[in-house]
Amino acid sequence: MSNKQKADQLLAEANRKLFSGSGLVTKVFSLFSSGQSNIEDAIELYIRAANILKMEKEWSEAGKIFNKVGDLHLDLGNKHDAATKFSDASNCFKKSNPTEAVNCLLKAINIYTDMGRFSVAARHHVMVAEIYEGENADIEKAVEHYSKAADYYQCEESNTSANRCLLNVARYAAQLEQYDRAIQIYESIGQSSLDNNLLKYGAKEHFLRAGLCHLCVDALNAQIAIKRYEEMSPAFSDSRECKLLKDLSNKIEAQDVDGFSEVVQDYDSISHFDSWYTTLLLRIKNKITSDDDLK
């Protein structure tokens, strides 16, 4: 007998545990006609079948069964078990149906939130955000769930985890040209990092990112912000990041596109810019060109 046949046999046996004599299979009817012990037996059989289907990489079918088991656990009042099975269902659906994967995670989140388990709910929001970052990218949805995750982590005073989520929000906000939102996050995390000996070294990167967001909007405001960062952190004042922001600001003010490119290249030759930096720097450079065309 093949694994698929074994799974089908287990499913048929599980269904018999829930079926009434007349063949009705509604949840409520099953609860009263089959009794709790029959439902628990069915759950065990469903889980065995789902695990076999996972081994066979029948992801969608396994996901559907785990989702069904989650619903049955809810009917029995087993909230934690239900949330666990919705998570299992999501892990299967991730490989075949991202939309259903999100739906299952949202069901788990609702349960964990209701139970007051905010850190677990936050982790699930991160998982939702990561799905939205996938092939069919929906960045605005990803931002929404990273923001919710940060809120839940903050409820539990898990500030490191909250900041990790907020930095993702800021990164995407800048890409979506929501610069004020990105600046607020980068500046807030940069300032709080200065009070922590383990994190203060990273403050200069947060200030650099905030400064570049300012430059995307207005060079004068950027200059004011840079001075503020220097006052907050003398170490930033002596950093390559601060020098870069000042040099870029000067080139913008002089409308010196070639000089701007040279400053970027010099910095990139030592500290390579990733795609986020490249995107913002190109926007700033294009802004110089467009401003020059208006003269």
C-alpha positions, 0 to 999 in steps of 0.5 A: 500500500502506498503512502497516499493510500494509507493517508486516504484510509486514515482520512476515511476512518477519521470521517467515519468518526464524525459522520452521523448515520444520515451522513451529515457532517456539520461541526455542531452536529458532529459534536453532539452526535459523535461525542468528544472521544470520537472527535479526539480519535478523528483528530488523531487520525487526521493528523496522522494522514496530514503528516503522511501527506507532508512526507509525500509533499502534498502540501495543499492537501496536508494544509487543508487537513491541519486547518480542519483539525484546528477548527475541530480543536476550536470546537472542543475549546482547545485554543492552544492546540487549535492555534498550533494546528493553524500554524502547521496548516500555514507552513504547508500552504506556504509551499502551495497557496500563500493566501491560505497560509496567511488566512491560517496564520490570522486565525492563529493570531486571533487565538493567541491575542485572545489568550494574551500571548502577545509575543507569540502573536507578534511572531505570527504577524512577522510570518505573515509579513514575510509571506507578503515579502515573497514572490507576489510582493505586497509591501504595504501589507508587509508593512502593516503586519510588521507594524502590528508585530512591533506593537505586540512586542512593545506590549511585552516590553520586547524592545529589541524584537519590536525595533527589528520589526520597526526597522523593516517598517522604516525600510519599506516606508522609505521605498514607498516614499513615506519619508516622514514615517521612516525618519521618525523610526530611524531617529527614535531607534538611533537615539535609544541605541545611544543609551545602550553600550551594546547597540550604540555603535549601530546608531550611526547607521540609523542616523545615516538612513534618516539623513538620506530620507531627509535629503530625499525631501529637503536638503536644508532640513537634512542639514538641520537634522545632521547637526542634531545627530552630531549633538546627540552623539559626538561619535557620529560627528567623527564618523564616515556616515556623518561625513557622507551626509555632509558631503552629499548635502554640500553637493546638492546645495552646489547642484554638483551632480558629478561631485555627488556621484564621486562622493557616493563612489568613494564611500561605496568603494569601502562600505558597499551600498545595498539596494536600499541605499542605491535606490535612495541615492539615485532618487536624490541624484535625480532630484538634483538633476530635475532641480537644475533643469528648472533653472 
